[in-house]
Each structure stands twice: as C-alpha cells, then as structure tokens.
Amino acid sequence: QYRCCCIIVGSVAFYQECKSEESLEALSTLVPPRCNVVRTNVLLNIMAEELVPGDIIRLHSGDRVPADARIIVCNNLTVDESSLTGETEPRDKNSDPLPDLTEDCDISSICNMVFMGTLICSGNATCIVVATALETEFGKTFKEMKDIEARRTPLQIKMDDLGKQLSIFSMGIIVCIGIIGMIRGKTFMSMFNIGVSLAVAAIPEGLPICVTVTLALGVMRMAKKNAIVKKLPAVEALGCANYICSDKTGTLTQNKMTVIAAYCPVMDDSVHLLSASGSGNAALSRTGSRSTSGGSRPLNNHGSDMLLYHNEPVDASKVPCLQMLFEAACLCNNACISPGPTPTSSITSNGQPTEAALLVAAHRLGVADKRPILKKLRETSFNSESKYMEAVFQMDAFSISAYSSSVKSVSSASITTMAATTTHSSSVNDEVRYLKGALEVILPMCVSCIGNVSGEVVPLTAAAAERVQQHSTEMASEGLRVLAVACGLYPGQLILCGVVGLMDPLRENVVEAVHRIIDSGAKVMMITGDAEATAVSIAKLAGIKSIDNGNKRTILSGKEIEELVRSGEDGLANVIEDVVICYRTSPRHKLSIVRALQKCGHVVAMTGDGVNDSPALKQAAIGVAMGLKGSDVAKEAADMVLLDDNFASIVAGIKEGRLLFANLKKSIAYTLAHLVPEMVPVLLWAFVGIPQPMAPLLALCVDLLTELVP
C-alpha cells in the first residue's frame, strides 16, 4: 500500500518537474569562454576564467563582457544590460569619472563601467578589470540568492498543519480508547492491536496521491496557457497571492516602442495615432486618457492606424508637413523593418527600438523610406553628450530627381529649392543633413520651420518655438519619450520638421486582467525603472489607481525606498501596503518590497527578468520569470515562467490556483470521511459498551478499500 503511494506520488512529480526543466534549458551561456586581453603590450586570446583584476581587456560589437571592468577608452559604446537589469534599451557608456557615485547606487546609473555577462551592442572599448567571479555583480547576486532560504508555499504550510492536527486528534482518541478498554477488562495486547489498526486507518495514505495528481493536472492546464510551472505547489500558491508585484516593461506593456503622437509647428494641436485593432498604439489626450473618437476604419492603404487631430480623423496623405516629419525621421535612422504580405500583417523590425518605431509609424502612414535611393555620406551617432543623431546624404541631380518623382512630397521640393537658390558652394549644397534628438539640443540649431499645412518653409519665430516646447512638455507629462526632428543644408541653419512622442503601449488584455485581479481581492503593484511621469501614465491607463489619499503615499521612488529601509526594520513595512507604483527602482528594491509585504502578512507574487531580480523571485511566495526576455538565472530562481511575457497569464494562474484549492478541499474532505465509519463504532464500543464492531484486520481492510480504490 505505502509502496504504491510512494511510486505514484514520486513518478507524477518527477515527470512533471523534469518536463518543466527541459523547457528551460539554457540556449547560451552568459559568460564567454574566451576574451581578448593585453598583457606586456601583447594582445592575447585567453580563457575568461584566467582573468584577474588589473588585466586590460578589449571589447568589440557582439562580445560578451567577461568581467566587471572600468572603461578606459571607448568609441560610441552601447551595452545591452538586459541580462543583468532586465531593461531592454541599450545603454550608452563612456569613460568619464563619476564623482558623486555612492557605494549603494544603482548599477544602471554607472555609465563608465561594463559588467560581466552583458552584451556589447555597438562600438568598442578598452577596459581594466576590477572584479571577477563572485566579486562581480553577477557573483553578488548568486551569493545573495544563497542566503535566501527556500520558502514553503501556503499549500505546504496548510498540509503540514493538517497532518499535525490529524496526528494529535487520532493519537488522543486512540489513547482514550486504549485506557477505557483496559478499564473494561481487555488485555493490553488486544488494545494494542486495536490502537495500531486505528492509527494506520487514521493516516490518509491516499491524500498525497490526491494532492499530487490534482496539482499535476493544474500544471498541465497552465502549460496550455503559456505558463510553465516548475514546482507543483506553485500553482496553488499563485491562487493564494493577494499582492501581485509586476514589472512594467514587457509584462504590462508590449516591450515595443510605438509612436503615439506627433506635432508640427504649423499645428495648433498634436496628431495622435490610434490603432484600429485597439491594440498597439493607444492615443492619449492631453489629460492622459484614451481618445475614443474616430471609429475603427483604416484611413490609408498602408496599415490599420488612424490619425486623430482635434479628436477628428484625418488622412495622412493630405498633411504634407506630417509626411515631411516622418520622411526625415526615416532618413536619420539605422533600423530596418520587414512588413508583412498584407496591410494587417505584423511588422518585424531590427535595430534600436526607438528607430524601428519611427519606421513602423511612417510605413503605416504611407510615408516611403527614401534611404535606398539616396547615398549616405556620413553619420554622427547618438550619445549621452550630444543627445542627437545626424545623417548626411548626398543630393546629386539623379538623387533629387528620383527623390522627387518617387513621392511628390514637400520635403524634396523644399530641399531642391534651397539647393538651387543658395549662394554657398555647390560642393556643400550637395550635402543634406537630417537630425533627430532631444528638443533642447535640436531647437537652437533651427532657423526655420514648416509654416503651413502645405509645407512652405518660413522663419522659426519665438511664438512657434514656444508652441513646440509647450506641446513637447505636454507629451512628456503623459509619459511619452519626445524626439525632435530637423533637416537642412547647413549646420545651425536647419528646418524644424516637428516632434514625435513615443511610448511602450499596454498589452492588449492588461486592463481587463488588472480589473479581474482587483475584483478578486488581490492588489497590483507596478514596479519600474522609468521616470515618475511615465510610470503614472502607464498605471493610469492600466487601471492601477495611484490617487493620493490624505497622508497615505501611493507612489514611492527607489530613493525613498532606500531611505525607508535605512530608517528602521519596519520603516518600509509601515507604508508599503498603500503603495501601488514604485518608480526609478533597481532590482534590489524588489527584494526590500517583497520582505516588507511578507512582514505585513501578505502572500506575494513577484515578476522579474534580470539576473538581479533573482533574489526577489526566490524570496517571494511565487516567483514569475519572463520567458522571452528573461535571463536564465531568473528562470532558474522562479517558480513559474511565462512563455509569452503576458500579464494576462498571471490572471489565468490565479484562477487556476483558486480552482485547485477548491478541488483540494473537496478531495481532502472525501479522503478524511473514511475516519467516521472506522472511528465511531470503536468509540461506541469503548464508551457505550456495544460488542466490538470490527477486528483490527477488518479496520485495515476498510481503510484500503475506502482510500486506494476510489
């Protein structure tokens, strides 16, 4: 009987967890096996494990960083730190010192270092190694994880309590029956046999089988909903969670930058892009709410997006100044896109997310990309110091003719006219430059702008510049990333084409999922590394309320979290229950948030994707890792992995967990029901004096039939 129980329970659990682990096998290692190092003025290619602090290493585009290192010299260096921090946007790096740096600063703010396991996206660098192995940021994370004890799920705690209660109850009754039987003249051996048989019968041998099979069925159902559960009790734990701490990027949002709004100096309001399908581009009004006017019909033949101007639909082909804006944005661009075979097909992109978003928006508005027919002469890459990108093209007679005939656009006509009437040398006239970047940098370079809807170029007045700044400020206050776009023949004498606002829009089912979680009695907390305006805007769109209620703080910054943690043991725990948004946070803040909520008695589910998220994932009652953009370390530390990185999958997990708990309660009630026909007759025999109802062997037989056969 017991061997059968052990075989069934062990086999089901082993099969399911092995199946989950196979789905999470690492596709690549985070640490490269070899690297380039300079020793005694000789460039060597050695094993990464042979590096020591003080070594000089050289890194190029496509390399993985073999150790934590300080940058000595770099050239247009950008690094993908998503494996470490979870942020997908590559970070610009430089060699400048950071005098205000503190020991507990966030690693994302350290721009003069590269960290082990991160990927060089572009540029090259020469660095000096400062930490290897366990002394790196990766190593610190591993040591931190080692110090965290594995937490038991609510189901495991309840099952342990149930076992203790059953043992105490059963042993108490058995002792009472034995004492009474001996008082009535029964022999010690006969009462011992009866006591042993009742003790065996009181143990629910079928309960482990019932619980394991029920959980395994739930895990299989979750796998069909793009969620791999690594540990069987994790499904029920998610159903018990009353706090869902979620990342913004890639979980609540699509992790895909999208053009939301655009403004040209001639306009008295911004143009908003609204997706006809309801997913993707969500238009924002000036108050940050969704714009609902306009219906759902496409207004051009190139996509399914519509333009809203004063909340009224407009045709992009009839707004030349807007076409000039996106033509210039396409030319000052290094990304590429691959449209689908039909207008409604998805568009795949390759390159920087922001640049790809500009190309996608231009394509959907019917604006052609002129890069294939123009010759690029040179380029100045965007960096944190200049804050703009510049692309210079050659405009010879053939290119101008092809450029003008391909699309009758205002931009080509304006540039051609300027080239024909300028008094500068012809060699300079052949060069046309396109810029995009921060408005505070681009605007001082501009002397003219698009003066009317037809695209006529006029001087840039102070009033027009003020209007551009006002609309840019409004976009930024709604959480949009604002880029200015300009073009012209000469540096410092550019034409301001306009500004565009981009953001990472919500996933399609997020609003409904958040409402369902709140209606179920749980609470959603959004944790992001973005600025406050972006965090509040996304939370408002998702339905996460952040209204200030008297003295209660509903929004916390990473800096405030640090101060509360330092203030005392319960500093953060005293305020965390009212918080729904945490911004400018680092992965280590997640661990503080989880511990504070657990100290308040909550069951916490935490999402994460970076290596530094791993301690928080392990500390939470249920750690949820992202399958698409999550690091392998985070997946290993988590209890569940979302294959589609979709927040709605968490809602499905909560529903499944609560359904499992209800089924388990019924199963446990049935399993324990066999105690009644076994215990009651014996109790009546002991206390009332009826004839002995069953022999010890009969009690074991009844126990076998009532538990194992069903």
C-alpha positions in Angstrom: 0.0 0.0 0.0 2.7 2.5 1.1 5.0 1.5 -1.8 2.2 2.1 -4.2 1.6 5.6 -2.8 5.3 6.4 -3.0 5.7 5.2 -6.5 2.6 7.1 -7.8 3.5 10.4 -6.0 7.2 10.3 -6.9 6.5 9.4 -10.6 4.0 12.1 -11.2 6.1 14.8 -9.5 9.3 13.7 -11.2 7.7 13.5 -14.7 6.1 17.0 -14.4 9.1 18.8 -12.9 11.6 17.2 -15.4 9.3 18.2 -18.2 9.3 21.8 -17.0 13.1 21.8 -16.5 13.7 20.6 -20.1 11.7 23.5 -21.4 14.0 25.9 -19.6 17.4 24.6 -20.8 19.8 27.5 -21.4 20.4 28.3 -25.0 23.6 30.2 -24.4 26.0 31.0 -21.5 26.2 34.4 -20.0 30.0 34.3 -19.6 32.1 34.0 -22.7 34.6 31.1 -22.7 37.4 33.3 -24.2 38.3 37.0 -24.3 40.9 39.4 -25.7 43.4 40.7 -23.1 46.5 42.9 -23.3 49.5 41.6 -21.3 53.0 43.0 -21.7 51.8 45.0 -24.7 50.7 41.9 -26.4 47.1 41.1 -27.4 46.2 37.6 -26.2 43.1 35.5 -26.5 42.7 33.6 -23.2 40.1 31.8 -21.2 37.8 34.2 -19.4 38.3 32.3 -16.2 42.0 33.2 -16.3 41.3 37.0 -16.0 42.5 38.8 -12.8 41.8 42.3 -11.5 44.1 44.7 -13.3 44.0 43.0 -16.7 43.4 45.2 -19.7 40.6 43.8 -22.0 39.4 44.9 -25.4 35.7 44.7 -26.3 34.0 45.0 -29.7 30.5 44.9 -31.0 28.9 41.4 -30.4 31.2 40.5 -27.5 30.0 39.4 -24.1 31.8 41.1 -21.2 33.9 38.6 -19.3 34.3 40.5 -16.0 33.3 43.8 -14.3 35.6 46.4 -15.8 36.2 50.2 -15.7 36.2 51.8 -19.2 39.5 53.5 -20.1 38.7 54.4 -23.7 35.6 53.8 -25.8 34.1 54.8 -29.1 30.3 55.0 -29.5 29.9 52.2 -26.9 26.4 50.9 -26.2 25.8 47.9 -23.9 22.8 45.6 -23.6 22.4 45.1 -19.8 19.1 43.3 -20.0 20.6 40.0 -18.7 21.6 41.9 -15.6 18.9 44.6 -15.0 16.0 43.5 -17.2 15.9 46.8 -19.1 15.9 46.1 -22.8 17.1 49.6 -24.1 20.9 49.5 -24.7 22.8 52.0 -22.5 25.3 54.5 -23.7 28.7 54.1 -22.0 31.7 56.5 -21.6 34.9 56.8 -19.7 34.1 59.9 -17.7 34.6 59.7 -13.9 31.5 59.8 -11.7 32.5 62.0 -8.6 29.0 61.7 -7.0 28.9 58.0 -7.1 28.0 56.2 -3.8 28.5 52.6 -2.7 24.8 51.8 -2.8 24.0 53.4 -6.1 22.1 51.6 -8.8 24.3 49.8 -11.3 22.1 51.3 -14.2 23.4 54.7 -13.2 27.1 53.7 -13.6 27.9 54.7 -17.2 31.7 54.2 -17.0 31.7 50.5 -16.3 30.8 47.3 -18.1 29.5 44.3 -16.2 30.1 40.6 -16.6 27.5 38.8 -18.8 26.3 42.0 -20.6 26.5 42.3 -24.4 28.3 44.9 -26.4 25.8 46.3 -29.0 27.9 48.8 -30.8 31.3 50.5 -30.7 34.4 49.3 -29.0 36.2 49.8 -25.7 39.4 49.2 -23.8 38.8 48.4 -20.1 40.6 47.5 -17.0 39.2 44.5 -15.0 38.1 45.4 -11.4 36.2 42.3 -10.3 36.0 38.7 -11.4 34.0 35.6 -10.4 32.0 36.1 -7.1 33.1 39.7 -6.7 31.2 40.8 -9.8 27.6 42.0 -9.8 26.6 38.5 -11.0 28.6 36.9 -8.2 27.0 39.2 -5.6 23.6 38.1 -6.9 24.5 34.4 -6.6 25.7 34.9 -3.0 22.6 36.8 -2.1 20.4 34.0 -3.5 22.4 31.5 -1.5 21.5 33.4 1.7 17.8 33.2 1.0 16.1 30.1 2.3 13.5 28.4 0.1 10.1 29.4 1.3 7.3 27.0 1.7 4.1 27.6 -0.3 0.7 28.2 1.5 -0.4 24.7 0.5 2.6 23.1 2.0 2.1 25.0 5.3 -1.6 24.1 5.4 -0.8 20.4 4.6 1.7 20.4 7.4 -0.8 21.9 9.9 -3.4 19.4 8.7 -1.0 16.5 9.3 -0.2 17.7 12.8 -3.8 18.2 13.7 -4.8 14.8 12.4 -1.9 13.1 14.4 -2.8 14.8 17.6 -6.6 14.1 17.2 -6.0 10.5 16.2 -3.5 9.7 18.9 -5.7 11.3 21.6 -8.7 9.2 20.6 -6.6 6.0 20.4 -5.1 6.6 23.9 -8.6 7.2 25.3 -9.9 4.0 23.7 -7.0 2.0 25.0 -7.4 3.3 28.6 -11.1 2.7 28.6 -10.7 -0.8 27.1 -8.2 -1.8 29.8 -10.5 -0.4 32.5 -13.3 -2.7 31.0 -11.0 -5.7 31.4 -9.5 -6.0 28.0 -5.9 -7.2 27.7 -3.1 -4.9 26.9 -2.2 -6.8 23.7 -5.8 -6.7 22.3 -6.0 -2.9 22.9 -2.5 -2.5 21.4 -3.7 -4.3 18.2 -6.8 -2.2 18.0 -4.8 1.0 18.6 -2.3 0.2 15.9 -5.0 -0.6 13.4 -6.8 2.6 14.2 -3.6 4.6 13.9 -2.9 3.1 10.5 -6.5 3.7 9.4 -6.4 7.3 10.6 -3.5 8.2 8.4 -4.8 9.3 5.0 -2.5 7.4 2.7 -4.4 8.5 -0.4 -4.0 12.2 0.4 -0.5 12.7 -1.2 -1.7 10.9 -4.3 -4.8 13.1 -4.5 -2.9 16.3 -4.0 -0.1 15.4 -6.4 -2.4 14.4 -9.2 -4.6 17.4 -8.7 -1.6 19.8 -8.9 -0.1 18.0 -11.9 -3.4 18.4 -13.8 -3.3 22.1 -12.9 0.3 22.4 -14.1 -0.6 20.7 -17.5 -3.6 23.1 -17.9 -1.3 26.1 -17.2 1.2 24.9 -19.8 -1.5 25.3 -22.4 -1.8 28.9 -21.3 1.8 29.7 -22.0 2.9 29.3 -18.3 5.5 26.6 -17.3 5.2 25.8 -13.6 8.5 24.3 -12.3 7.2 23.2 -8.9 3.8 21.6 -8.4 2.7 23.6 -5.3 3.4 26.9 -7.1 0.1 26.8 -8.9 -1.9 26.8 -5.7 0.5 29.5 -4.3 -0.4 31.9 -7.1 -4.1 31.3 -6.3 -3.4 32.4 -2.7 -1.4 35.5 -3.7 -3.0 38.7 -2.5 -0.3 41.0 -3.9 1.0 40.9 -7.5 4.2 42.9 -7.9 4.7 43.3 -11.6 7.3 44.8 -13.9 6.1 47.4 -16.4 8.3 46.8 -19.4 7.3 43.7 -21.3 4.8 42.5 -18.8 2.2 45.2 -18.5 3.4 46.8 -21.8 4.4 45.3 -25.1 8.1 46.0 -24.8 7.9 47.6 -28.2 8.4 51.4 -28.6 5.5 52.9 -30.6 4.8 56.4 -32.0 1.8 57.7 -30.2 1.7 61.4 -31.1 3.3 63.9 -33.5 3.4 67.7 -33.7 4.4 70.1 -36.4 4.9 73.8 -35.8 2.0 74.8 -38.1 -0.5 72.8 -36.0 -2.4 74.1 -33.0 -2.8 70.6 -31.6 -0.9 67.3 -31.6 -1.8 64.5 -34.0 -2.4 61.2 -32.3 -2.0 57.7 -33.8 -4.7 55.3 -32.8 -4.6 51.6 -33.7 -7.8 50.4 -35.5 -7.5 47.0 -33.8 -7.5 48.5 -30.3 -4.1 47.1 -29.5 -0.7 48.7 -30.0 -0.9 52.4 -30.5 -3.2 53.9 -27.9 -3.9 57.6 -28.5 -3.6 59.9 -25.5 -5.5 63.1 -25.0 -3.9 66.0 -23.2 -5.2 64.7 -19.9 -3.6 61.3 -20.4 -6.9 59.4 -21.1 -7.6 57.3 -24.1 -9.1 59.0 -27.1 -12.2 57.2 -28.2 -13.5 59.1 -31.2 -13.0 58.2 -34.8 -14.3 54.6 -35.1 -12.1 51.8 -36.3 -11.8 52.1 -40.1 -8.3 52.5 -41.6 -7.7 55.8 -43.3 -5.0 54.8 -45.7 -3.9 51.8 -47.7 -0.7 51.1 -45.8 -1.9 50.0 -42.4 -4.7 49.9 -39.9 -3.8 53.0 -37.9 -5.7 56.2 -38.0 -4.7 59.8 -37.2 -6.7 62.0 -34.8 -6.5 65.7 -35.0 -8.7 67.6 -32.5 -10.2 64.2 -31.9 -11.3 64.0 -35.6 -10.0 61.5 -38.1 -7.6 62.9 -40.8 -5.9 61.4 -43.8 -2.1 61.4 -43.5 -1.7 61.8 -47.3 -3.4 65.2 -47.0 -0.9 66.6 -44.4 2.4 67.2 -46.2 4.1 68.7 -43.2 3.5 65.5 -41.3 4.9 63.5 -44.2 8.0 65.6 -44.2 8.4 64.9 -40.5 8.4 61.2 -40.9 10.4 61.2 -44.1 13.2 63.0 -42.2 12.8 60.5 -39.3 13.3 57.6 -41.7 16.4 59.1 -43.2 18.0 59.7 -39.8 17.7 56.1 -38.9 19.7 52.8 -38.9 16.9 50.4 -38.2 15.1 48.3 -40.8 11.6 46.7 -40.9 10.0 43.9 -42.9 6.3 44.5 -43.5 4.0 41.5 -43.8 2.3 40.4 -47.0 -1.0 42.2 -46.1 -1.7 45.6 -44.5 -2.9 43.9 -41.3 0.2 41.6 -41.0 2.6 42.2 -38.2 5.8 44.1 -39.0 9.1 42.7 -37.9 12.0 45.1 -37.1 15.7 45.0 -36.5 17.6 47.8 -34.7 17.1 50.2 -31.9 13.5 50.1 -30.6 13.0 53.9 -31.0 14.3 54.0 -34.6 12.3 50.9 -35.5 9.1 52.6 -34.1 9.7 55.6 -36.3 10.0 53.4 -39.4 6.9 51.4 -38.5 4.8 54.6 -38.0 6.0 56.0 -41.3 5.1 52.8 -43.1 1.6 52.7 -41.6 1.0 56.3 -42.5 2.1 55.6 -46.1 5.4 57.6 -45.9 8.1 55.9 -48.1 11.6 55.3 -46.8 14.0 57.2 -49.1 17.2 55.6 -47.8 17.5 53.1 -50.7 17.6 55.8 -53.4 19.9 58.2 -51.5 23.6 57.9 -50.8 24.6 58.4 -47.2 27.9 60.2 -46.8 28.5 60.1 -43.1 26.8 59.8 -39.7 27.1 61.0 -36.2 25.8 58.5 -33.7 23.6 59.5 -30.8 25.3 59.6 -27.5 24.6 60.9 -24.0 26.7 64.0 -24.5 25.5 65.4 -27.9 21.9 64.0 -27.4 21.2 63.8 -31.1 22.0 61.7 -34.2 22.9 63.2 -37.6 22.8 61.6 -41.0 24.3 63.4 -44.0 23.2 62.4 -47.6 24.4 63.3 -51.0 21.8 65.1 -53.1 23.1 65.0 -56.7 20.9 65.6 -59.7 19.9 62.0 -60.1 19.1 61.5 -56.4 17.0 64.7 -56.4 15.1 63.5 -59.5 14.4 60.1 -58.1 13.6 61.6 -54.7 11.1 64.0 -56.1 9.4 61.5 -58.5 9.0 58.7 -56.1 6.6 60.7 -53.9 5.5 64.2 -54.5 6.5 65.4 -51.1 7.1 68.8 -49.7 10.4 67.9 -48.2 12.1 67.1 -51.5 10.7 70.2 -53.1 11.9 72.4 -50.3 15.4 71.0 -50.2 15.7 71.2 -54.0 14.6 74.8 -54.0 17.0 75.7 -51.2 19.9 74.0 -53.1 19.1 75.9 -56.3 18.9 79.3 -54.7 21.7 79.1 -52.1 24.9 81.3 -52.6 27.2 78.7 -50.9 29.5 76.5 -52.9 28.0 73.6 -54.9 30.1 71.1 -53.0 28.4 72.0 -49.8 24.9 72.2 -51.4 25.1 68.6 -52.3 25.0 67.6 -48.6 21.7 67.4 -46.9 21.7 66.6 -43.2 18.9 65.0 -41.1 18.9 65.2 -37.3 16.8 63.7 -34.5 17.3 64.0 -30.8 16.4 66.0 -27.7 14.4 69.1 -28.3 16.6 71.3 -26.1 19.5 70.4 -28.4 17.8 70.4 -31.8 15.7 73.6 -31.4 18.7 76.1 -31.1 20.0 74.7 -34.4 16.9 75.6 -36.3 16.2 78.9 -38.0 13.1 77.9 -39.9 10.2 75.6 -39.8 7.2 74.3 -41.7 5.0 77.3 -41.8 1.7 75.9 -43.1 -0.1 72.6 -43.9 1.1 72.6 -47.5 4.7 72.5 -46.3 6.1 76.0 -47.0 9.3 76.8 -45.1 9.1 80.0 -43.1 11.4 81.5 -40.4 11.1 80.0 -36.9 9.6 82.7 -34.7 9.7 82.8 -30.9 6.0 82.1 -30.8 6.3 79.0 -33.0 9.3 77.7 -30.8 7.2 78.3 -27.7 4.3 76.3 -29.2 6.7 73.4 -29.9 8.1 73.4 -26.4 4.6 73.5 -24.9 3.4 70.5 -26.8 6.6 68.6 -26.1 6.1 69.3 -22.4 2.6 68.0 -22.6 3.7 64.8 -24.3 6.4 64.3 -21.7 3.9 64.8 -18.9 1.9 62.0 -20.3 4.9 59.6 -20.1 6.0 59.9 -23.8 9.5 60.0 -24.9 9.9 63.1 -27.1 12.2 63.4 -30.1 12.7 66.5 -32.3 13.4 66.0 -36.0 15.0 68.6 -38.3 16.7 68.7 -41.7 18.7 71.3 -43.7 21.7 72.0 -45.8 23.9 73.8 -43.2 24.7 73.2 -39.6 23.0 75.7 -37.4 20.5 76.7 -40.2 18.1 73.7 -40.0 14.4 73.4 -40.7 12.4 72.1 -37.7 10.1 69.4 -39.0 8.4 68.7 -35.7 8.4 66.4 -32.7 7.2 62.9 -32.1 6.1 61.2 -28.9 6.8 57.5 -28.3 6.0 55.1 -25.6 5.8 51.4 -24.9 2.0 50.8 -25.1 0.0 48.4 -22.9 -0.6 44.8 -23.9 -4.0 44.1 -25.3 -5.6 42.4 -22.3 -3.8 44.2 -19.4 -6.7 46.5 -18.4 -9.1 43.6 -18.2 -6.6 41.5 -16.3 -5.9 44.2 -13.8 -9.6 44.7 -13.2 -10.1 41.0 -12.7 -7.2 40.8 -10.2 -8.6 43.8 -8.2 -12.1 42.3 -8.3 -10.8 39.0 -6.9 -9.5 40.8 -3.8 -5.8 41.0 -4.7 -3.8 44.1 -5.2 -1.5 45.1 -8.1 1.7 47.0 -7.6 3.7 48.2 -10.6 7.5 48.4 -10.3 9.5 50.1 -12.9 12.9 51.8 -13.5 11.2 54.6 -15.6 10.6 58.1 -14.6 7.6 59.1 -12.4 5.6 60.6 -15.3 5.9 57.5 -17.4 5.1 55.2 -14.5 2.0 57.1 -13.5 0.8 57.4 -17.1 1.0 53.7 -17.8 -0.5 52.8 -14.4 -3.4 55.1 -15.1 -4.0 53.5 -18.5 -3.8 50.0 -17.0 -6.4 50.8 -14.3 -3.9 50.9 -11.4 -5.1 53.7 -9.1 -2.5 56.0 -7.6 -4.6 58.8 -6.1 -3.2 60.3 -3.0 -5.4 59.6 0.0 -4.6 62.0 2.7 -1.3 61.1 4.3 -1.0 57.7 2.6 1.7 57.5 0.0 0.6 55.5 -3.1 3.8 56.3 -5.1 7.4 55.6 -4.0 10.7 56.2 -5.7 13.7 54.0 -5.4 15.4 56.7 -3.4 12.5 56.8 -1.0 12.6 53.0 -0.6 16.3 53.2 0.3 15.6 55.9 2.9 12.7 53.9 4.5 14.8 50.7 4.6 17.6 52.6 6.4 15.2 54.3 8.8 14.5 51.0 10.6 13.3 47.4 10.5 9.6 48.4 9.9 10.2 51.6 8.0 9.1 50.3 4.6 6.6 47.8 6.0 4.6 50.7 7.6 3.8 52.3 4.3 4.1 49.6 1.7 0.5 48.4 1.9 -0.8 51.7 0.5 1.8 51.8 -2.4 0.7 50.9 -5.9 3.5 52.4 -8.0 7.3 52.2 -7.5 9.4 54.1 -10.0 13.1 54.6 -10.6 13.7 51.3 -8.8 16.5 48.8 -9.1 16.2 45.0 -8.8 17.5 45.1 -5.2 14.5 47.3 -4.3 12.2 44.4 -5.3 13.7 42.3 -2.6 13.0 45.0 0.0 9.4 45.3 -1.2 8.8 41.6 -1.0 10.2 41.3 2.5 8.1 44.3 3.6 4.9 42.9 2.2 5.6 39.5 3.8 6.3 41.2 7.1 2.7 42.5 6.8 1.4 39.0 6.3 0.8 39.1 2.6 1.3 36.3 0.1 3.4 38.0 -2.7 3.8 37.0 -6.3 6.8 38.8 -7.9 7.6 39.1 -11.6 11.2 39.6 -12.9 13.5 39.1 -15.8 17.0 40.2 -14.9 19.7 38.4 -13.1 19.5 40.9 -10.2 15.7 40.1 -9.9 16.6 36.5 -8.8 16.8 37.1 -5.1 13.3 38.7 -5.1 11.9 35.9 -7.2 13.3 33.4 -4.7 12.1 35.3 -1.7 8.5 35.7 -3.0 5.9 33.0 -2.3 5.7 32.6 -6.1 8.4 34.0 -8.4 7.3 34.6 -12.0 10.0 34.9 -14.6 9.7 36.2 -18.2 10.3 33.5 -20.8 11.1 35.8 -23.8 13.3 38.5 -22.4 14.2 36.9 -19.0 17.7 35.7 -18.1 18.4 32.1 -17.5 19.3 32.8 -13.9 15.9 34.5 -13.3 14.1 31.5 -14.8 16.0 29.1 -12.6 15.1 31.1 -9.4 11.5 31.5 -10.4 8.6 29.0 -9.7 6.8 29.8 -12.9 7.9 31.0 -16.3 5.6 33.0 -18.7 6.4 31.9 -22.2 4.7 35.0 -23.7 5.7 37.5 -21.0 2.0 38.3 -20.8 0.4 39.7 -17.6 -2.9 38.0 -18.5 -1.2 34.7 -18.0 -0.8 35.6 -14.3 -4.5 36.1 -14.1 -5.1 32.6 -15.6 -2.7 31.3 -12.9 -4.6 32.9 -10.1 -7.9 31.5 -11.4 -6.3 28.0 -11.8 -4.8 28.2 -8.3 -8.0 29.0 -6.6 -9.8 26.3 -8.6 -7.2 23.8 -7.5 -7.6 24.9 -3.9 -11.4 24.4 -4.0 -10.8 20.9 -5.6 -8.2 20.0 -3.0 -10.6 20.9 -0.2 -13.2 18.6 -1.6 -10.7 15.8 -2.1 -9.4 16.2 1.4 -12.9 16.2 2.8 -13.6 12.9 0.9 -10.3 11.4 2.0 -10.9 12.2 5.7 -14.5 11.0 5.5 -13.4 7.3 5.9 -12.4 8.1 9.5 -16.1 8.3 10.5 -17.1 4.7 9.8 -13.9 3.5 11.3 -13.7 5.6 14.5 -17.3 6.0 15.5 -18.1 2.2 16.0 -14.9 1.8 18.1 -15.8 4.9 20.2 -19.3 3.5 20.8 -17.7 0.1 21.8 -15.4 1.9 24.2 -17.8 4.4 25.8 -21.3 2.7 25.5 -20.3 -0.9 25.7 -21.6 -2.4 22.4 -20.0 -5.5 21.1 -16.6 -5.0 19.4 -17.6 -3.8 15.9 -14.5 -4.9 13.9 -11.3 -6.7 14.3 -8.0 -4.9 13.6 -7.6 -6.7 10.3 -11.1 -5.6 9.2 -10.3 -2.0 10.0 -7.2 -2.1 7.8 -9.3 -3.7 5.0 -11.9 -0.9 5.2 -9.1 1.6 5.1 -7.6 0.0 2.0 -10.9 0.0 0.1 -12.0 3.5 1.0 -8.7 5.2 0.2 -6.9 3.4 -2.6 -9.7 2.0 -4.8 -11.5 5.4 -5.4 
